């Protein structure tokens, strides 16, 4: 096994771990870590990639985006709120660096515009458990 494949496997496993934490803890975004894991596993191991794309974590957070279908408003909103809160910390800490604040504000604005207009919005899927009887 090459060092590059081993590094991808290690980074992919870290991505899954942080993504799993992010799925539970509201302040940590799961999406970018899971996307990193999908990329790393896709480059390093067919077995790990197959396992990862069949996990509930992947299916509920990343599958529709990777397939090009888009995201639900709930997922978009969760990502935008998390990134806004984290970028706010950086913005506050850059009180003496006005150029840094401008760059951070531009990145934040691009982020919001991208998720609102650049990523397709999916309707919430109604599960069989919450569907009214007779439907």
DSSP file (Angstrom, degrees, kcal/mol; ACC not computed):
  #  RESIDUE AA STRUCTURE BP1 BP2  ACC     N-H-->O    O-->H-N    N-H-->O    O-->H-N    TCO  KAPPA ALPHA  PHI   PSI    X-CA   Y-CA   Z-CA
    1    1 A X              0   0    0      0, 0.0     2,-0.0     0, 0.0     0, 0.0   0.000 360.0 360.0 360.0 132.8    0.0    0.0    0.0
    2    2 A X     >  -     0   0    0      1,-0.1     4,-2.2     4,-0.0     5,-0.2  -0.323 360.0-117.1 -76.5 160.9    1.4    3.4   -1.0
    3    3 A X  H  > S+     0   0    0      1,-0.2     4,-2.7     2,-0.2     5,-0.2   0.864 115.2  56.8 -64.5 -36.2    1.8    6.2    1.5
    4    4 A X  H  > S+     0   0    0      2,-0.2     4,-2.2     1,-0.2    -1,-0.2   0.918 108.4  45.7 -63.0 -43.9   -0.7    8.3   -0.5
    5    5 A X  H  > S+     0   0    0      2,-0.2     4,-2.4     1,-0.2    -2,-0.2   0.917 113.2  49.9 -65.5 -42.8   -3.4    5.6   -0.1
    6    6 A X  H  X S+     0   0    0     -4,-2.2     4,-2.4     1,-0.2    -2,-0.2   0.911 110.7  49.6 -62.1 -42.3   -2.6    5.2    3.6
    7    7 A X  H  X S+     0   0    0     -4,-2.7     4,-2.7     1,-0.2     5,-0.2   0.904 110.7  50.5 -63.1 -41.0   -2.8    9.0    4.2
    8    8 A X  H  X S+     0   0    0     -4,-2.2     4,-2.6     2,-0.2    -2,-0.2   0.894 110.4  49.7 -64.2 -39.3   -6.1    9.1    2.3
    9    9 A X  H  X S+     0   0    0     -4,-2.4     4,-2.5     2,-0.2    -2,-0.2   0.927 112.7  46.6 -65.0 -44.3   -7.5    6.3    4.5
   10   10 A X  H  X S+     0   0    0     -4,-2.4     4,-2.2     2,-0.2    -2,-0.2   0.937 115.2  45.4 -63.4 -46.9   -6.4    8.0    7.7
   11   11 A X  H  X S+     0   0    0     -4,-2.7     4,-2.4     1,-0.2    -1,-0.2   0.885 112.5  52.9 -64.7 -38.1   -7.8   11.4    6.6
   12   12 A X  H  X S+     0   0    0     -4,-2.6     4,-2.3    -5,-0.2    -2,-0.2   0.912 108.9  48.7 -62.3 -43.3  -11.0    9.7    5.5
   13   13 A X  H  X S+     0   0    0     -4,-2.5     4,-2.4     2,-0.2    -2,-0.2   0.898 111.2  49.9 -64.6 -40.0  -11.4    8.0    8.8
   14   14 A X  H  X S+     0   0    0     -4,-2.2     4,-2.9     2,-0.2     5,-0.3   0.905 109.7  52.4 -62.7 -40.3  -10.8   11.3   10.6
   15   15 A X  H  X S+     0   0    0     -4,-2.4     4,-2.4     2,-0.2    -2,-0.2   0.902 109.7  47.9 -61.9 -42.1  -13.5   12.9    8.3
   16   16 A X  H  X S+     0   0    0     -4,-2.3     4,-2.5     2,-0.2    -2,-0.2   0.925 113.0  49.0 -64.5 -43.9  -16.0   10.2    9.2
   17   17 A X  H  X S+     0   0    0     -4,-2.4     4,-2.0     2,-0.2    -2,-0.2   0.939 115.5  41.9 -61.8 -47.9  -15.3   10.6   12.9
   18   18 A X  H  X S+     0   0    0     -4,-2.9     4,-2.6     1,-0.2    -1,-0.2   0.859 114.1  53.5 -68.4 -34.3  -15.6   14.4   12.8
   19   19 A X  H  X S+     0   0    0     -4,-2.4     4,-1.6    -5,-0.3    -2,-0.2   0.887 107.6  50.6 -65.7 -38.7  -18.6   14.1   10.5
   20   20 A X  H  X S+     0   0    0     -4,-2.5     4,-0.7     2,-0.2    -2,-0.2   0.905 112.3  46.7 -65.5 -40.8  -20.3   11.8   13.0
   21   21 A X  H >X S+     0   0    0     -4,-2.0     4,-3.3     1,-0.2     3,-1.1   0.919 111.4  52.6 -64.4 -42.7  -19.6   14.2   15.8
   22   22 A X  H 3< S+     0   0    0     -4,-2.6     8,-0.4     1,-0.3    -2,-0.2   0.768 100.7  60.6 -65.5 -26.1  -20.9   17.1   13.6
   23   23 A X  H 3< S+     0   0    0     -4,-1.6    -1,-0.3     6,-0.2    -2,-0.2   0.754 118.1  30.3 -70.7 -22.7  -24.1   15.2   13.0
   24   24 A X  H << S+     0   0    0     -3,-1.1     2,-0.6    -4,-0.7    -2,-0.2   0.814 111.9  64.1-102.7 -42.1  -24.8   15.3   16.7
   25   25 A X  S >< S-     0   0    0     -4,-3.3     3,-1.3     1,-0.1    -1,-0.1  -0.769  70.9-149.8 -91.0 120.2  -23.2   18.5   17.9
   26   26 A X  T 3  S+     0   0    0     -2,-0.6    -1,-0.1     1,-0.2    -4,-0.1   0.748  91.1  58.5 -63.9 -24.7  -24.8   21.6   16.4
   27   27 A X  T 3  S+     0   0    0      2,-0.1     2,-0.5     1,-0.1    -1,-0.2   0.623  95.9  70.0 -82.2 -12.0  -21.6   23.7   16.4
   28   28 A X  S <  S-     0   0    0     -3,-1.3     2,-0.4    -7,-0.2    -3,-0.1  -0.921  82.3-132.7-109.3 122.7  -19.6   21.3   14.2
   29   29 A X        -     0   0    0     -2,-0.5     4,-0.5     1,-0.2    -7,-0.2  -0.582  15.4-168.7 -75.5 129.5  -20.6   21.0   10.6
   30   30 A X  S  > S+     0   0    0     -8,-0.4     4,-2.4    -2,-0.4     3,-0.3   0.849  73.7  72.8 -80.8 -36.7  -20.9   17.4    9.4
   31   31 A X  H  > S+     0   0    0      1,-0.2     4,-2.4     2,-0.2     5,-0.2   0.873  96.3  44.0 -52.9 -53.8  -21.1   18.1    5.7
   32   32 A X  H  > S+     0   0    0      1,-0.2     4,-2.1     2,-0.2    -1,-0.2   0.878 115.2  49.4 -65.0 -34.3  -17.5   19.2    4.9
   33   33 A X  H  > S+     0   0    0     -4,-0.5     4,-2.2    -3,-0.3    -1,-0.2   0.896 112.5  47.0 -69.5 -39.3  -16.0   16.4    6.9
   34   34 A X  H  X S+     0   0    0     -4,-2.4     4,-2.5     2,-0.2    -2,-0.2   0.867 111.0  52.1 -69.6 -35.4  -18.2   13.8    5.3
   35   35 A X  H  X S+     0   0    0     -4,-2.4     4,-2.2    -5,-0.3    -2,-0.2   0.905 109.7  49.9 -64.6 -41.1  -17.4   15.2    1.9
   36   36 A X  H  X S+     0   0    0     -4,-2.1     4,-2.7    -5,-0.2    -2,-0.2   0.913 110.6  49.9 -61.5 -43.5  -13.7   14.9    2.7
   37   37 A X  H  X S+     0   0    0     -4,-2.2     4,-3.0     2,-0.2     5,-0.3   0.917 109.8  50.3 -63.1 -43.3  -14.2   11.3    3.8
   38   38 A X  H  X S+     0   0    0     -4,-2.5     4,-2.1     1,-0.2    -1,-0.2   0.917 112.6  47.5 -61.2 -43.0  -16.0   10.5    0.6
   39   39 A X  H  X S+     0   0    0     -4,-2.2     4,-1.3     2,-0.2    -2,-0.2   0.944 115.0  44.9 -62.3 -48.9  -13.2   12.0   -1.5
   40   40 A X  H  X S+     0   0    0     -4,-2.7     4,-1.1     1,-0.2     3,-0.3   0.917 115.1  46.1 -65.4 -44.7  -10.5   10.2    0.4
   41   41 A X  H  X S+     0   0    0     -4,-3.0     4,-2.1     1,-0.2     8,-0.5   0.874 109.2  56.1 -67.1 -35.4  -12.2    6.8    0.4
   42   42 A X  H  < S+     0   0    0     -4,-2.1    -1,-0.2    -5,-0.3    -2,-0.2   0.805 113.4  41.9 -64.2 -28.8  -13.0    7.2   -3.3
   43   43 A X  H  < S+     0   0    0     -4,-1.3    -1,-0.2    -3,-0.3    -2,-0.2   0.634 125.4  30.7 -90.0 -16.4   -9.3    7.7   -4.0
   44   44 A X  H  < S+     0   0    0     -4,-1.1     2,-0.4    -3,-0.3    -3,-0.2   0.809 117.3  17.6-116.8 -37.4   -7.9    5.1   -1.7
   45   45 A X     X  -     0   0    0     -4,-2.1     4,-2.3    -5,-0.2    -1,-0.3  -0.952  40.3-159.4-151.2 121.8  -10.1    2.0   -1.1
   46   46 A X  H  > S+     0   0    0     -2,-0.4     4,-2.7     2,-0.2     5,-0.2   0.892 100.2  52.5 -64.2 -39.0  -13.0    0.5   -2.9
   47   47 A X  H  > S+     0   0    0      2,-0.2     4,-2.5     1,-0.2    -1,-0.2   0.943 112.5  42.9 -62.8 -48.6  -14.0   -1.4    0.2
   48   48 A X  H  > S+     0   0    0      2,-0.2     4,-2.9     1,-0.2    -1,-0.2   0.893 114.3  51.4 -66.1 -39.0  -14.0    1.6    2.4
   49   49 A X  H  X S+     0   0    0     -4,-2.3     4,-2.6    -8,-0.5    -2,-0.2   0.932 111.4  47.3 -63.0 -45.4  -15.8    3.7   -0.2
   50   50 A X  H  X S+     0   0    0     -4,-2.7     4,-0.7     1,-0.2    -2,-0.2   0.916 114.3  47.4 -62.3 -43.3  -18.5    1.0   -0.6
   51   51 A X  H >< S+     0   0    0     -4,-2.5     3,-0.8    -5,-0.2     4,-0.2   0.942 113.1  48.9 -61.9 -46.8  -18.9    0.8    3.2
   52   52 A X  H >< S+     0   0    0     -4,-2.9     3,-1.7     1,-0.3     6,-0.4   0.912 107.7  51.7 -63.9 -44.8  -19.1    4.6    3.6
   53   53 A X  H 3< S+     0   0    0     -4,-2.6    -1,-0.3     1,-0.3    -2,-0.2   0.631 109.2  53.5 -70.6 -10.3  -21.7    5.3    0.8
   54   54 A X  T << S+     0   0    0     -3,-0.8    -1,-0.3    -4,-0.7    -2,-0.2   0.364  87.0 105.1-101.8   4.4  -23.9    2.6    2.4
   55   55 A X  S <> S-     0   0    0     -3,-1.7     4,-2.2    -4,-0.2     5,-0.2  -0.514  76.6-126.6 -82.1 154.4  -23.9    4.2    5.9
   56   56 A X  H  > S+     0   0    0      1,-0.2     4,-2.6     2,-0.2     5,-0.2   0.848 110.1  61.1 -64.9 -34.1  -26.8    6.1    7.3
   57   57 A X  H  > S+     0   0    0      2,-0.2     4,-1.2     1,-0.2     5,-0.3   0.915 109.2  41.0 -59.2 -45.5  -24.5    9.0    8.0
   58   58 A X  H  >>S+     0   0    0     -6,-0.4     4,-2.7     2,-0.2     5,-2.0   0.935 115.1  50.7 -68.0 -47.2  -23.7    9.4    4.3
   59   59 A X  H  <5S+     0   0    0     -4,-2.2     5,-0.4     1,-0.2    -2,-0.2   0.870 115.1  41.4 -63.0 -38.3  -27.2    8.8    3.1
   60   60 A X  H  <5S+     0   0    0     -4,-2.6    -1,-0.2    -5,-0.2    -2,-0.2   0.741 128.1  26.8 -84.3 -21.3  -28.8   11.4    5.3
   61   61 A X  H  <5S+     0   0    0     -4,-1.2    -2,-0.2    -5,-0.2    -3,-0.2   0.716 133.5  11.1-111.4 -25.7  -26.2   14.1    5.0
   62   62 A X  T  X5S+     0   0    0     -4,-2.7     4,-2.5    -5,-0.3     3,-0.4   0.662  93.4  88.6-132.1 -25.2  -24.4   13.8    1.7
   63   63 A X  H  ><S+     0   0    0     -5,-2.0     4,-2.2     1,-0.2     6,-0.2   0.890  92.3  46.9 -55.5 -50.0  -25.9   11.4   -0.8
   64   64 A X  H  4>S+     0   0    0     -5,-0.4     5,-2.1     1,-0.2     6,-1.4   0.863 114.4  48.4 -64.4 -34.7  -28.4   13.8   -2.5
   65   65 A X  H >45S+     0   0    0     -3,-0.4     3,-1.4     4,-0.2    -1,-0.2   0.930 111.4  48.6 -69.6 -45.1  -25.7   16.5   -2.9
   66   66 A X  H 3<5S+     0   0    0     -4,-2.5    -2,-0.2     1,-0.3    -1,-0.2   0.863 108.7  54.3 -63.6 -36.1  -23.1   14.1   -4.3
   67   67 A X  T 3<5S-     0   0    0     -4,-2.2    -1,-0.3    -5,-0.3    -2,-0.2   0.491 117.7-115.0 -77.4  -1.8  -25.6   12.8   -6.8
   68   68 A X  T < 5S+     0   0    0     -3,-1.4    -3,-0.2    -4,-0.2    -2,-0.1   0.565  86.5 114.7  82.6   8.9  -26.3   16.3   -8.0
   69   69 A X  S   <S-     0   0    0     -5,-2.1     2,-0.3     1,-0.3    -4,-0.2   0.849  71.2-129.7 -80.7 -33.8  -29.8   16.4   -6.8
   70   70 A X        -     0   0    0     -6,-1.4     2,-0.3    49,-0.1    -1,-0.3  -0.857  21.5 -71.0 123.8-158.8  -29.3   19.1   -4.1
   71   71 A X  E     -a  121   0A   0     49,-2.7    51,-3.1    -2,-0.3     2,-0.1  -0.932  37.6-107.1-137.2 157.9  -30.1   19.6   -0.4
   72   72 A X  E  >  -a  122   0A   0     -2,-0.3     4,-2.5    49,-0.2     5,-0.2  -0.453  35.3-111.6 -78.3 161.0  -33.2   20.2    1.7
   73   73 A X  H  > S+     0   0    0     49,-0.6     4,-3.1     1,-0.2     5,-0.2   0.866 118.9  58.6 -60.4 -35.1  -33.7   23.6    3.2
   74   74 A X  H  > S+     0   0    0      2,-0.2     4,-2.3     1,-0.2    -1,-0.2   0.929 108.8  43.1 -60.7 -45.7  -33.1   22.1    6.6
   75   75 A X  H  > S+     0   0    0      2,-0.2     4,-2.2     1,-0.2    -2,-0.2   0.923 115.6  48.6 -67.0 -44.8  -29.6   20.9    5.6
   76   76 A X  H  X S+     0   0    0     -4,-2.5     4,-2.8     1,-0.2     5,-0.2   0.935 112.7  48.3 -59.0 -46.8  -28.8   24.2    3.9
   77   77 A X  H  X S+     0   0    0     -4,-3.1     4,-2.7     1,-0.2     5,-0.2   0.910 110.1  51.6 -62.2 -43.5  -30.0   26.2    6.9
   78   78 A X  H  X S+     0   0    0     -4,-2.3     4,-2.0    -5,-0.2    -1,-0.2   0.905 113.0  45.4 -61.2 -42.2  -28.0   24.0    9.3
   79   79 A X  H  X S+     0   0    0     -4,-2.2     4,-2.5     2,-0.2     5,-0.3   0.928 113.5  48.9 -67.4 -45.1  -24.8   24.5    7.2
   80   80 A X  H  X S+     0   0    0     -4,-2.8     4,-2.2     1,-0.2    -2,-0.2   0.899 112.6  47.7 -64.1 -40.4  -25.3   28.2    6.8
   81   81 A X  H  X S+     0   0    0     -4,-2.7     4,-2.6    -5,-0.2     5,-0.2   0.933 112.8  48.6 -65.4 -45.5  -25.9   28.8   10.6
   82   82 A X  H  X S+     0   0    0     -4,-2.0     4,-2.5    -5,-0.2     5,-0.2   0.938 114.3  44.5 -61.3 -47.9  -22.9   26.7   11.6
   83   83 A X  H  X S+     0   0    0     -4,-2.5     4,-2.9     1,-0.2     5,-0.2   0.891 112.3  53.1 -65.4 -38.6  -20.6   28.5    9.2
   84   84 A X  H  X S+     0   0    0     -4,-2.2     4,-1.9    -5,-0.3    -1,-0.2   0.929 111.0  46.4 -61.7 -45.0  -22.0   31.9   10.2
   85   85 A X  H  X S+     0   0    0     -4,-2.6     4,-1.4     2,-0.2    -2,-0.2   0.927 115.1  45.9 -64.0 -44.2  -21.4   31.2   13.9
   86   86 A X  H  X S+     0   0    0     -4,-2.5     4,-1.4     1,-0.2    -2,-0.2   0.901 113.6  48.5 -67.3 -39.3  -17.9   29.9   13.3
   87   87 A X  H  X S+     0   0    0     -4,-2.9     4,-2.6     1,-0.2    -1,-0.2   0.815 104.2  61.7 -70.0 -28.5  -17.0   32.8   11.0
   88   88 A X  H  X S+     0   0    0     -4,-1.9     4,-2.6    -5,-0.2    -1,-0.2   0.884 100.7  53.5 -62.6 -38.3  -18.4   35.2   13.5
   89   89 A X  H  X S+     0   0    0     -4,-1.4     4,-2.3     2,-0.2    -1,-0.2   0.943 111.4  45.0 -61.3 -47.0  -15.8   34.0   16.0
   90   90 A X  H  X S+     0   0    0     -4,-1.4     4,-1.1     1,-0.2    -2,-0.2   0.890 111.7  53.2 -62.8 -39.2  -13.0   34.7   13.5
   91   91 A X  H  < S+     0   0    0     -4,-2.6     3,-0.4     1,-0.2    -2,-0.2   0.912 110.7  46.4 -62.5 -43.9  -14.6   38.1   12.6
   92   92 A X  H >< S+     0   0    0     -4,-2.6     3,-0.9     1,-0.2    -1,-0.2   0.897 110.7  52.5 -65.2 -40.9  -14.6   39.1   16.3
   93   93 A X  H 3< S+     0   0    0     -4,-2.3     3,-0.4     1,-0.3    -1,-0.2   0.701 100.9  63.4 -70.9 -18.0  -11.0   38.0   16.8
   94   94 A X  T ><  +     0   0    0     -4,-1.1     3,-1.8    -3,-0.4     7,-0.3  -0.070  60.9 128.8 -95.0  34.1   -9.9   40.1   13.8
   95   95 A X  T <  S+     0   0    0     -3,-0.9    -1,-0.2     1,-0.3     3,-0.1   0.800  77.6  43.7 -60.6 -28.0  -10.8   43.4   15.4
   96   96 A X  T 3  S+     0   0    0     -3,-0.4     2,-0.4     1,-0.2    -1,-0.3   0.352 105.0  68.6 -97.4   5.5   -7.3   44.8   14.7
   97   97 A X    <>  +     0   0    0     -3,-1.8     4,-1.9     1,-0.1     3,-0.2  -0.738  54.3 173.1-126.1  82.4   -7.2   43.4   11.1
   98   98 A X  H  > S+     0   0    0     -2,-0.4     4,-2.1     1,-0.2    -1,-0.1   0.850  80.7  54.3 -61.5 -35.1   -9.7   45.2    8.9
   99   99 A X  H  > S+     0   0    0      1,-0.2     4,-2.5     2,-0.2    -1,-0.2   0.904 107.8  51.0 -65.2 -39.6   -8.5   43.6    5.7
  100  100 A X  H  > S+     0   0    0      1,-0.2     4,-2.7    -3,-0.2    -1,-0.2   0.893 109.0  51.1 -62.8 -39.9   -9.0   40.1    7.3
  101  101 A X  H  X S+     0   0    0     -4,-1.9     4,-2.5    -7,-0.3    -1,-0.2   0.892 109.8  49.7 -64.5 -39.2  -12.5   41.2    8.3
  102  102 A X  H  X S+     0   0    0     -4,-2.1     4,-2.3     2,-0.2    -2,-0.2   0.937 112.6  46.7 -65.4 -46.0  -13.3   42.3    4.7
  103  103 A X  H  X S+     0   0    0     -4,-2.5     4,-2.5     1,-0.2    -2,-0.2   0.933 113.7  48.6 -61.1 -46.1  -12.0   39.0    3.3
  104  104 A X  H  X S+     0   0    0     -4,-2.7     4,-2.5     1,-0.2    -1,-0.2   0.891 110.7  50.8 -62.5 -40.1  -14.0   37.0    5.9
  105  105 A X  H  X S+     0   0    0     -4,-2.5     4,-2.5     2,-0.2    -1,-0.2   0.889 110.8  49.3 -64.8 -38.9  -17.1   39.0    5.2
  106  106 A X  H  X S+     0   0    0     -4,-2.3     4,-2.5     2,-0.2    -2,-0.2   0.915 111.7  48.2 -66.5 -42.8  -16.7   38.3    1.4
  107  107 A X  H  X S+     0   0    0     -4,-2.5     4,-2.3     2,-0.2    -2,-0.2   0.914 112.6  49.4 -62.7 -42.7  -16.2   34.6    2.0
  108  108 A X  H  X S+     0   0    0     -4,-2.5     4,-2.4     2,-0.2    -2,-0.2   0.931 111.2  48.8 -62.3 -45.8  -19.3   34.5    4.2
  109  109 A X  H  X S+     0   0    0     -4,-2.5     4,-2.6     1,-0.2     5,-0.2   0.917 111.7  49.1 -61.7 -43.6  -21.4   36.4    1.7
  110  110 A X  H  X S+     0   0    0     -4,-2.5     4,-2.9     1,-0.2    -1,-0.2   0.908 109.7  53.2 -61.1 -41.4  -20.3   34.0   -1.1
  111  111 A X  H  X S+     0   0    0     -4,-2.3     4,-2.3     2,-0.2    -2,-0.2   0.932 111.3  44.6 -58.6 -48.7  -21.1   31.1    1.1
  112  112 A X  H  X S+     0   0    0     -4,-2.4     4,-2.1     1,-0.2     5,-0.2   0.928 114.8  48.1 -64.2 -45.9  -24.6   32.3    1.8
  113  113 A X  H  X>S+     0   0    0     -4,-2.6     4,-2.9     1,-0.2     5,-0.7   0.910 111.3  51.8 -61.7 -42.5  -25.2   33.1   -1.9
  114  114 A X  I  X>S+     0   0    0     -4,-2.9     4,-1.9    -5,-0.2     5,-1.1   0.935 112.4  43.9 -61.1 -47.5  -23.9   29.8   -3.0
  115  115 A X  I  <5S+     0   0    0     -4,-2.3    -1,-0.2     3,-0.2    -2,-0.2   0.833 118.6  43.7 -71.2 -30.2  -26.1   27.7   -0.7
  116  116 A X  I  <5S+     0   0    0     -4,-2.1    -2,-0.2    -5,-0.2    -1,-0.2   0.935 135.0  11.9 -77.0 -46.7  -29.2   29.8   -1.4
  117  117 A X  I  <5S+     0   0    0     -4,-2.9    -3,-0.2    -5,-0.2    -2,-0.2   0.730 126.1  51.3-105.9 -25.8  -28.9   30.0   -5.2
  118  118 A X  I  <<S+     0   0    0     -4,-1.9     2,-0.5    -5,-0.7    -3,-0.2   0.738  99.4  63.1 -90.0 -23.9  -26.1   27.6   -6.3
  119  119 A X  S   <S-     0   0    0     -5,-1.1    -1,-0.1    -4,-0.1   -49,-0.1  -0.896  88.8-117.4-106.4 127.0  -27.3   24.4   -4.6
  120  120 A X        -     0   0    0     -2,-0.5   -49,-2.7   -52,-0.1     2,-0.5  -0.271  26.2-129.0 -59.9 145.0  -30.6   22.9   -5.7
  121  121 A X  E     -a   71   0A   0    -51,-0.2     2,-0.3    -4,-0.1   -49,-0.2  -0.870  19.7-156.7-101.9 126.2  -33.3   22.8   -3.0
  122  122 A X  E     -a   72   0A   0    -51,-3.1   -49,-0.6    -2,-0.5     2,-0.2  -0.717  21.0-113.7 -96.7 149.5  -35.0   19.5   -2.4
  123  123 A X        -     0   0    0     -2,-0.3     2,-0.1   -51,-0.1   -51,-0.0  -0.544  43.2 -94.4 -75.6 148.7  -38.4   19.2   -0.9
  124  124 A X        -     0   0    0     -2,-0.2     2,-0.4     1,-0.1    -1,-0.1  -0.431  41.4-126.3 -61.4 132.2  -38.5   17.4    2.5
  125  125 A X        -     0   0    0     -2,-0.1     2,-0.6    -3,-0.1    -1,-0.1  -0.691  15.9-133.4 -84.2 134.4  -39.3   13.7    2.0
  126  126 A X        -     0   0    0     -2,-0.4     2,-0.1     2,-0.0     5,-0.1  -0.763  21.4-141.4 -87.9 123.0  -42.2   12.4    4.0
  127  127 A X    >>  -     0   0    0     -2,-0.6     4,-0.7     1,-0.1     3,-0.6  -0.407  21.3-113.0 -81.4 162.4  -41.3    9.2    5.7
  128  128 A X  T 34 S+     0   0    0      1,-0.2     3,-0.2     2,-0.2    -1,-0.1   0.779 114.9  60.7 -64.6 -26.6  -43.8    6.3    6.0
  129  129 A X  T 34 S+     0   0    0      1,-0.2    -1,-0.2     3,-0.0    -3,-0.0   0.844 111.1  37.0 -70.0 -33.5  -43.8    6.8    9.8
  130  130 A X  T <4 S+     0   0    0     -3,-0.6     2,-0.3     2,-0.1    -1,-0.2   0.433  89.6 111.5-100.7   0.3  -45.1   10.4    9.6
  131  131 A X  S  < S-     0   0    0     -4,-0.7     3,-0.1    -3,-0.2     4,-0.1  -0.561  73.4-113.9 -76.3 134.7  -47.5    9.9    6.6
  132  132 A X    >   -     0   0    0     -2,-0.3     3,-1.2     1,-0.1    -1,-0.1  -0.290  39.5 -92.0 -66.1 153.3  -51.2   10.2    7.5
  133  133 A X  T 3  S+     0   0    0      1,-0.2    -1,-0.1     2,-0.1     0, 0.0  -0.310 109.6  32.3 -64.5 148.0  -53.3    7.1    7.2
  134  134 A X  T 3         0   0    0     -3,-0.1    -1,-0.2     1,-0.0    -2,-0.1   0.456 360.0 360.0  86.6   1.5  -55.1    6.6    3.9
  135  135 A X    <         0   0    0     -3,-1.2    -2,-0.1    -4,-0.1    -3,-0.1   0.411 360.0 360.0-106.7 360.0  -52.3    8.3    1.9
